Amino acid sequence: MPGLAETTEVDPELRELLADAIHKDHGFEDRFDAEVWLLDMSNRLERFVENPKTRITMLKQIHYESKRVDIAPELILALIEVESAFDEFAISVSGARGLMQIMPFWLEEIGLSDKNLFKIRTNLRMGCTILRYYLDIESGNLTRALARYNGSLGKYQYPNKVINALNKRWFQQ
């Protein structure tokens, strides 16, 4: 599950990054790019999320949070597809919550126990920050970063699922 450390000790650097991330904002660079990307991704997302308004709102937030940490939004879409199938209220057997399946202990670790991981913005902000941290730790190695995110470092099933979803459905062509 995302954010599960290999040890029981929480990485203080990741804790600090999450605390800092919750207060920063960025967005699309220009309106034309926003419209093209949102229309294209909305069409791709329709099979998972029926309501067009919900799709656009979700896509704006996914784009926003992924760009904030310099990750391709399409990768985040693929990860969400695998983690929760775009169910913002998903709960895993281990208790991970929301679109990106964030473990609740992270909120207390950064002093935000009043935040709700079912809120899309909070969930995406934390999930994107965690993935960025793992990409940095792994020097950009996507397979290893995804395995860390899932708590399955050294195994390939989860990273392969995300990469397959990315290539099949989300990668812009």
N, C-alpha and C positions, 0 to 999 in steps of 0.2 A: 504494500500500500504506500502511496506517496508520503514521503516524509519519514518513513520508518528508517531509523538509523540501524546500522549493522550492530551497534551496541545500544545499551539502554540510555546512554548519555546523549543529550541533545547538543548538536554542534552550535557553539555560540555565534559563529560567523553567520550561519543560516538564520538563526534567531534574529540577529540584528538586521539582516537583509529583509526579512519578513516584516519586522516592525517598521523599517524605513519605507518599504513598498506600499504599505497601506495608506500613506499620505501623499503619494505622487501621482500626477496625471499627465497624459499625452493623448494625441488623437491622429486622425488622418492628416496627410500633408496638404491635399487639395480636394475640392469637391468632386471633380471629374473622376479621379482615382477612387474615391469613396463610392460613387454611384456604380461604377463598373464592377468593382470588387463585390459590393453588397448584392448587386443583382445576380452576378455569377454564383456566388456562394449561397445565396438564398435559394436559387434553383436546385443546387446540390443538396442543401439541407432539408428541402421540402419532404423527403421521404422519412425524416426523423421528427420534424416539427411542422405540424400542419398549418398553424396560424401564421400568416405572413408578417403581422406586426411583431409577434413574439420572435420570429426568425430574425428580423432586421434588428430588433433590440439586442438579441443575443449576439448576433454577428458584430455589431458595433462594439460591444463590450469585449468580445474575444479579440477583435482587431486591436482595440485600444490597449488591452493588457499585454498582449503578445508583443506589440511594437515597443511598449514601455521597457521591456527587458531584451529587446533585439532577438526575438524568436519569430520565425515565419508563422503567421496566423493559421496557415493551412496545417502546420504540424500540431498546433493546439486543437484544431478541429478533429484531426485524426485521433489524437490522444483522448479527447472527450468521447468520440464515437466508441472507442474501445472501453474506456472506463465506465461510462454511464449511459451510452446511447442517447445522450442529450437530455436525460432525465435530471432536472435540476434538484429533485428531491430524492435522488438515489441514496441508499445506505447499503454499504457492503457488509458482509458477515463479520468483518473486523471493526466495523463502525465508521469507516471512511464515508464522507458525505459530499453530496452535490455533484456538479458536472465533472470536476476534476478529481473527485474522491479524495478529499483532504481529511487527514486524521484530526479529530477535535483537539487533541493535546496541544497542537500548534497555537491555538488561540490563547490558552493560558500561558504558554511559553513566552509569548510576546506581550502579555498583559492586556489582552483584548477579549476576555471571557464573555463580554457582553455582545460580541459580534456573532452573526448567524452564518454558518457555512452553507446554508441553503440560499443565501442571497448570492446572486450570480456574480456581482462585482467582487465581493469578498472572496468567494471561491476561486474565481479566475485570477485575482491578484495574487493570492497565496500560491496557487498551483503553478502559475507562470514563473513566479519568483523561485520556487523550489526547483522547477525544471531548469531554469537558467543557472542556478547554483550548481546543479549536477552536471550540466554541460561544461561549465567552467572547470569543475573538479576533474572531469574526464577529458579535458583539453579538446572539447568539441566532438568527441566520439559519441554520436547519437545513440548507438546501440547500448553502450555502457550507461549513458545518462538515463535512458528510458528504463533500463533494468534497475538502476538505483531508485528511480521515481516509484517503481512498482515494488521495490523491496525484493527484487529477484536477481541481484547482481551475480553474474556468472552464468545466467540462463538466458536463452534466446527466444523463448516462446512469446513473451509479452512484447519485447521490442519488435519482433517480426510482425506481430498483429498490428501494431501502430504504424510501422513502416508500410505494410501492405495496404492499410486503409488510406494512408497518405498518398501512395502511388495510384491506387485504384480510384479514389473519389475526390481528394482535396487538392492535389498538386495542380497549380495553375498551368495550363497548356496553351 
